[in-house]
Every structure is written in structure tokens, then in C-alpha cells.
Amino acid sequence: MLGDAGFDLVHELDLACLAHEPGTEAISSTGSRRGLLIANTRALWPIFVANAPVGTDPLDRYTEAVITTAFPGAHVWFAHRAPYLPFQRIAVAAGFAAMGPTHLAIHPTYGPWFGLRALVGLPGEPRAAPPRLPAYSCTGDCAAVFARTTDAWRSWLAVRDACCIGRDHRYSEAQLAYHYTKDPALLLPAQ
């Protein structure tokens, strides 16, 4: 169901790996040990655009509708909703991504081209240990581009574009513009 809705990255983890991460106290208080980190690649965009709810914050509302339907009654923490959790650090602790020199979470295949959407706490014990990530080594000029960032969104986009990993998975121009600007006109069908 999640993949069909565009949430094509689901990573199982033992929530105990987050015990020493600042800001994750709300997770340990649930007593859940089995967790799923839910994310998406550019695969989300066409599915979301075809199903975007009308009104404010359509991506957030779409994300909530899909994930709460998939896991009724589960503890769900959304990346866009308070209490805000350190999702990048969670992704690193879970073995899903590594922290890059620009403070972006970097996936070994998709690089910085994914969105962290939610963490789901499920009953029971984790089924498997998180897979080991290959060693991360930045060979680009990411840090130099990061040092030149401004408040302009294209400046922050340049940081992602500088990453040497996952370039083939870059978001489309419309998806990029929407994520950085939230312009609802980008969700309208092409004329």
C-alpha cells in the first residue's frame, strides 16, 4: 500500500537504537521496540500530484492520510508535525542514511534525493537488525557549496546538487520547486 501511494522507502529498525539520540524521548515512552522509518524518492511526485487534496498543506495531509490508514492505532510521528523529532539523526542511527558534511542525510543509493516522512512504532520485537551501510565518503565539493549558502532556495538546492551520490535520482524541477516554495500552482495539471 505504501509503495503504491509513493512512499517507496520503508526501513525497519529497533527503536532502542534511538535511546541516546537527543529529542527522541517521546519514542521511548511508548514502549514500542519495532519501528518503520517511512520515506520517499521522486516516485512520490506523480502519485501525489494525481491525488493531492485541495486546501492548505496538501503534501502533509496526503502523507498523514496514507500512513494512518496503513497503520491504524499505531504510534506515528510525522516529520512535519510537533513534537518535532530529529528525523535526520533517526535515519542515521537506524542505518538508513549517513550524515554528510552539509548536515544532509545521505542514502547510499539515493544520496540526498529522498524525503523523510514518518516514524511508526509497532507492537512486538524488531524482525531484523538494520543493514550495515557502506562507508560514506564525500568526493564532491559539497562542503564548499554549503559554505556559500544564502536564504534563497536555489542556494540550498545547489547543496543537494553538489552531492556526488544519487544524482540519477534527482527530483524533477516541479517537485523541487514545490518542496522549496509550496506553490500550489505546481500541483495543477499541465495545460
C-alpha positions as CSV (number, residue, x, y, z in Angstrom):
1,M,0.0,0.0,0.0
2,L,2.7,2.5,0.9
3,G,4.7,1.9,-2.3
4,D,1.5,2.4,-4.4
5,A,1.0,5.7,-2.7
6,G,4.5,6.9,-3.5
7,F,6.2,6.1,-0.1
8,D,8.7,3.7,-1.7
9,L,11.3,3.6,1.1
10,V,10.4,1.7,4.3
11,H,13.2,0.9,6.7
12,E,12.6,-1.4,9.7
13,L,14.5,-0.5,12.9
14,D,14.8,-1.4,16.5
15,L,13.6,1.8,18.2
16,A,16.1,1.1,21.1
17,C,18.8,2.4,18.7
18,L,17.4,5.9,19.4
19,A,17.7,5.7,23.2
20,H,20.7,8.1,23.2
21,E,19.5,10.5,20.5
22,P,18.5,13.8,21.9
23,G,14.9,14.7,21.2
24,T,13.6,11.2,20.8
25,E,12.2,10.8,24.4
26,A,8.7,10.6,23.1
27,I,9.5,7.5,21.2
28,S,10.9,5.5,24.1
29,S,7.9,6.5,26.3
30,T,5.6,4.4,24.1
31,G,7.2,1.1,24.9
32,S,7.4,0.2,21.2
33,R,10.5,-1.6,20.0
34,R,9.7,-2.3,16.4
35,G,9.7,0.8,14.1
36,L,9.4,1.7,10.5
37,L,11.0,4.8,9.0
38,I,8.9,5.8,6.1
39,A,10.4,7.9,3.3
40,N,10.0,8.6,-0.4
41,T,12.1,9.2,-3.5
42,R,11.0,11.1,-6.6
43,A,8.4,8.3,-7.1
44,L,6.1,10.1,-4.8
45,W,5.6,13.2,-7.0
46,P,3.3,11.9,-9.9
47,I,1.2,9.9,-7.4
48,F,0.9,12.8,-5.0
49,V,0.0,15.3,-7.8
50,A,-2.7,12.9,-9.1
51,N,-4.2,12.6,-5.6
52,A,-3.3,15.9,-3.9
53,P,-6.1,17.1,-1.5
54,V,-7.4,20.6,-2.0
55,G,-6.5,23.2,0.6
56,T,-3.6,24.0,2.8
57,D,-0.6,21.7,3.3
58,P,-1.7,19.1,0.8
59,L,1.5,17.0,1.0
60,D,1.3,16.9,4.8
61,R,-2.3,15.9,4.7
62,Y,-1.7,13.3,2.0
63,T,1.1,11.8,4.0
64,E,-1.0,11.6,7.2
65,A,-4.0,10.1,5.4
66,V,-1.9,7.3,3.7
67,I,0.2,6.4,6.7
68,T,-2.5,6.5,9.4
69,T,-4.7,4.3,7.1
70,A,-1.9,1.9,6.6
71,F,-1.2,1.6,10.4
72,P,-4.4,2.2,12.3
73,G,-3.9,2.7,16.0
74,A,-0.1,2.7,15.7
75,H,2.1,5.4,17.2
76,V,3.1,7.6,14.3
77,W,5.4,10.6,14.4
78,F,5.3,12.8,11.3
79,A,8.4,14.8,10.2
80,H,6.2,17.8,9.6
81,R,4.3,17.8,12.9
82,A,5.1,18.6,16.5
83,P,6.5,17.2,18.6
84,Y,9.3,17.5,16.0
85,L,11.8,14.7,16.1
86,P,15.4,14.8,14.7
87,F,14.5,12.7,11.6
88,Q,17.9,13.1,10.1
89,R,19.6,11.7,13.2
90,I,17.0,9.0,13.4
91,A,17.8,8.0,9.8
92,V,21.5,7.8,10.7
93,A,21.0,5.9,13.9
94,A,18.7,3.4,12.2
95,G,21.3,2.7,9.5
96,F,19.1,4.2,6.7
97,A,21.5,7.0,5.8
98,A,24.8,8.7,6.8
99,M,25.3,12.3,7.8
100,G,27.0,14.2,5.1
101,P,29.4,17.2,5.6
102,T,26.5,19.5,4.7
103,H,24.3,18.1,7.5
104,L,22.1,16.4,5.0
105,A,21.2,12.7,5.5
106,I,22.7,10.8,2.5
107,H,21.3,7.5,1.4
108,P,23.8,5.1,-0.2
109,T,21.7,4.8,-3.4
110,Y,19.6,8.0,-3.5
111,G,22.0,10.4,-2.0
112,P,20.1,13.5,-0.7
113,W,17.1,12.8,-3.0
114,F,14.6,11.4,-0.6
115,G,12.1,12.8,1.9
116,L,11.8,11.5,5.5
117,R,8.0,11.5,6.2
118,A,7.2,9.4,9.3
119,L,8.3,7.0,12.0
120,V,5.8,4.3,13.0
121,G,6.1,2.4,16.3
122,L,4.6,-1.1,16.1
123,P,4.0,-3.7,18.8
124,G,6.4,-6.6,19.1
125,E,10.1,-7.0,18.7
126,P,12.0,-5.9,15.6
127,R,12.3,-8.5,13.0
128,A,15.8,-7.8,11.8
129,A,18.8,-5.7,12.6
130,P,19.3,-2.7,10.3
131,P,21.5,-3.5,7.4
132,R,25.0,-2.0,7.5
133,L,25.6,1.0,5.3
134,P,28.6,1.1,3.0
135,A,31.2,3.6,4.2
136,Y,30.3,7.1,3.2
137,S,32.9,9.2,1.6
138,C,32.2,12.6,0.1
139,T,34.3,13.2,-3.0
140,G,32.5,16.3,-4.2
141,D,32.7,19.9,-3.2
142,C,29.6,19.7,-1.0
143,A,31.1,21.5,2.0
144,A,32.4,24.4,-0.2
145,V,28.9,24.8,-1.7
146,F,27.3,24.6,1.7
147,A,29.6,27.4,3.0
148,R,28.2,29.7,0.3
149,T,24.5,29.2,1.0
150,T,22.1,32.1,1.3
151,D,18.4,32.2,2.2
152,A,17.5,31.7,-1.4
153,W,16.0,28.2,-2.0
154,R,18.1,27.6,-5.1
155,S,21.2,28.1,-3.0
156,W,20.1,25.2,-0.8
157,L,19.2,23.2,-3.9
158,A,22.8,23.7,-5.0
159,V,24.0,21.9,-1.9
160,R,21.9,18.8,-2.8
161,D,23.1,19.1,-6.4
162,A,26.7,19.1,-5.3
163,C,26.4,15.7,-3.7
164,C,28.2,13.0,-5.7
165,I,25.8,10.3,-4.7
166,G,22.4,9.6,-6.2
167,R,22.5,12.2,-9.0
168,D,20.4,9.9,-11.2
169,H,17.6,10.1,-8.5
170,R,17.3,13.9,-8.5
171,Y,13.7,15.3,-8.2
172,S,12.0,16.8,-11.2
173,E,12.0,20.6,-11.5
174,A,8.3,20.8,-10.5
175,Q,8.9,18.6,-7.4
176,L,11.9,20.6,-6.4
177,A,10.1,23.9,-6.8
178,Y,7.1,22.7,-4.8
179,H,9.2,21.3,-1.9
180,Y,11.1,24.6,-1.6
181,T,8.2,27.1,-2.3
182,K,5.0,25.2,-1.5
183,D,3.4,26.9,-4.6
184,P,0.0,25.2,-5.1
185,A,0.0,26.1,-8.8
186,L,2.7,23.4,-9.2
187,L,0.0,20.8,-8.4
188,L,-2.3,21.8,-11.2
189,P,-2.3,19.5,-14.3
190,A,-0.2,20.8,-17.2
191,Q,-2.3,22.9,-19.7
